[in-house]
Amino acid sequence: MTDYKPKQLLHMVFGGALEDLEGVTFQDLDQLDIVGIFPDYATAHEAWERKARETMDIAEMRYFIVHLHKLLDPEDA
C-alpha cells in the first residue's frame, strides 16, 4: 500500500492598513499582520474570511491570500 500525500499548495494570508483604498501600499510594513501559511486554498480562505470579518469596521484594513506555491514553483503554476 502506498501512502498518498496530496501536493502541498501553500498559501499565505496577511494584511494591514492601506495608505489608499485604491492601491496595495501599506501604511506601516512593521504592522503587517501575518495570519499564517496554510496547506491549501480552502484553509487559507477560511483564515482570510475570519480576519476580514474581524476588521470589517476598519475601512483601510485589507487581507490578502498569496499563492506561495506559484512563487516557489512557477513552472508548475
C-alpha positions in Angstrom: 0.0 0.0 0.0 1.4 3.4 -1.0 0.9 6.4 1.3 -0.5 9.1 -1.0 0.2 12.6 0.0 -1.5 15.4 -2.0 0.8 18.0 -3.3 1.3 21.0 -0.9 -0.2 24.1 -2.4 1.0 26.6 0.2 -0.9 29.9 0.7 -0.1 32.8 3.0 -2.7 35.1 4.5 -1.6 38.6 5.6 -3.0 42.1 5.8 -2.7 45.5 7.2 -3.9 49.1 6.9 -3.6 50.5 3.3 -2.5 54.1 2.5 -5.1 54.3 -0.2 -8.1 52.0 -0.7 -7.4 52.0 -4.5 -3.9 50.5 -4.1 -1.9 48.0 -2.2 0.6 50.1 -0.4 0.6 49.6 3.3 0.8 52.4 5.8 3.3 50.6 8.0 5.1 47.4 7.0 6.2 46.8 10.6 2.5 46.5 11.5 1.6 43.8 8.9 -0.5 41.0 10.3 0.9 37.7 9.1 -2.0 35.4 9.8 -0.2 32.3 8.7 0.8 29.8 6.0 -1.8 27.2 5.0 -1.6 23.9 3.1 -4.3 24.7 0.6 -6.5 27.5 -0.7 -9.7 26.4 1.2 -7.9 26.6 4.6 -6.3 29.9 3.6 -9.7 31.3 2.5 -11.2 30.4 5.9 -8.5 32.3 7.7 -8.8 35.2 5.3 -12.5 35.4 5.8 -12.2 35.3 9.6 -9.7 38.1 9.6 -11.7 40.2 7.1 -14.8 39.9 9.3 -12.8 40.8 12.4 -11.6 44.0 10.8 -14.6 45.0 8.7 -15.2 48.2 10.7 -11.7 49.5 9.8 -12.1 50.8 6.2 -8.4 50.8 5.4 -7.7 47.2 6.6 -7.3 44.6 3.9 -6.2 41.0 4.0 -4.8 39.0 1.0 -4.1 35.4 0.1 -0.8 34.9 -1.7 -0.4 31.7 -3.7 3.1 30.7 -2.4 3.2 27.5 -4.4 3.1 29.6 -7.6 6.1 31.6 -6.4 8.1 28.6 -5.2 7.5 26.6 -8.4 6.4 29.0 -11.2 6.8 26.3 -13.9 4.2 24.2 -12.2 1.6 27.0 -11.9 
